[in-house]
Amino acid sequence: MMIALAGVIGGFTVGVLDVLTGTPDVVLEFDDGRTATVERAGPILQAIYATATALALALALLWVGRRLGGGGSAPEVLAAVAVLQLVMTVILVAQAISAVLLPMLSLILMIFGLYVFLRGLAHAVNVVHELHNLARSAGVICLSFLGVIIGVMIAMAVFGLGPQATMLGEL
């Protein structure tokens, strides 16, 4: 439940920040003169993406960790990921507020958040799976991220989710 709450708050915060700062849509220009405009997802869709990927990451960490000799259980992995998600949500909200007020502080918070996430996740995986080796924890994390990325890409293709582009120009 905490993972879902953190995902909703985090995704919604990023979506609201995009709306407040007027983040423009992504425009892709092709060599033949055509362009494609990709609209940004709204706050609700970003919250759904954040929650789904956080849950997928927790499951991937559980499965990959067990395959690489770890002994973590589902409740332990979910609890570790939930605590990390809550910490990251606090940093994300601070980053979003500072992006509006002090953009340079937002950059510093982004770097700090990345450090906290990677370091915290490595230690959480190490403790939960009792790996006794941060290199094996890094391997679990890398393989889990790879699995989540591939899984999300397949799910988005199957369900027709993701960015919608409008093509302009002639073929």
Secondary structure in CASP SS format (residue, H / E / C, confidence):
PFRMAT SS
TARGET T0000
AUTHOR 0000-0000-0000
METHOD secondary structure of the structure
MODEL  1
M C 1.00
M H 1.00
I H 1.00
A H 1.00
L H 1.00
A H 1.00
G H 1.00
V H 1.00
I H 1.00
G H 1.00
G H 1.00
F H 1.00
T H 1.00
V H 1.00
G H 1.00
V H 1.00
L H 1.00
D H 1.00
V H 1.00
L H 1.00
T H 1.00
G C 1.00
T C 1.00
P C 1.00
D C 1.00
V E 1.00
V E 1.00
L E 1.00
E E 1.00
F C 1.00
D C 1.00
D C 1.00
G C 1.00
R C 1.00
T E 1.00
A E 1.00
T E 1.00
V E 1.00
E C 1.00
R C 1.00
A C 1.00
G C 1.00
P H 1.00
I H 1.00
L H 1.00
Q H 1.00
A H 1.00
I H 1.00
Y H 1.00
A H 1.00
T H 1.00
A H 1.00
T H 1.00
A H 1.00
L H 1.00
A H 1.00
L H 1.00
A H 1.00
L H 1.00
A H 1.00
L H 1.00
L H 1.00
W H 1.00
V H 1.00
G H 1.00
R H 1.00
R H 1.00
L C 1.00
G C 1.00
G C 1.00
G C 1.00
G C 1.00
S C 1.00
A H 1.00
P H 1.00
E H 1.00
V H 1.00
L H 1.00
A H 1.00
A H 1.00
V H 1.00
A H 1.00
V H 1.00
L H 1.00
Q H 1.00
L H 1.00
V H 1.00
M H 1.00
T H 1.00
V H 1.00
I H 1.00
L H 1.00
V H 1.00
A H 1.00
Q H 1.00
A H 1.00
I H 1.00
S H 1.00
A H 1.00
V H 1.00
L H 1.00
L C 1.00
P H 1.00
M H 1.00
L H 1.00
S H 1.00
L H 1.00
I H 1.00
L H 1.00
M H 1.00
I H 1.00
F H 1.00
G H 1.00
L H 1.00
Y H 1.00
V H 1.00
F H 1.00
L H 1.00
R H 1.00
G H 1.00
L H 1.00
A H 1.00
H H 1.00
A H 1.00
V H 1.00
N H 1.00
V H 1.00
V H 1.00
H C 1.00
E C 1.00
L C 1.00
H C 1.00
N C 1.00
L H 1.00
A H 1.00
R H 1.00
S H 1.00
A H 1.00
G H 1.00
V H 1.00
I H 1.00
C H 1.00
L H 1.00
S H 1.00
F H 1.00
L H 1.00
G H 1.00
V H 1.00
I H 1.00
I H 1.00
G H 1.00
V H 1.00
M H 1.00
I H 1.00
A H 1.00
M H 1.00
A H 1.00
V H 1.00
F H 1.00
G C 1.00
L C 1.00
G C 1.00
P C 1.00
Q C 1.00
A E 1.00
T E 1.00
M E 1.00
L E 1.00
G C 1.00
E C 1.00
L C 1.00
END
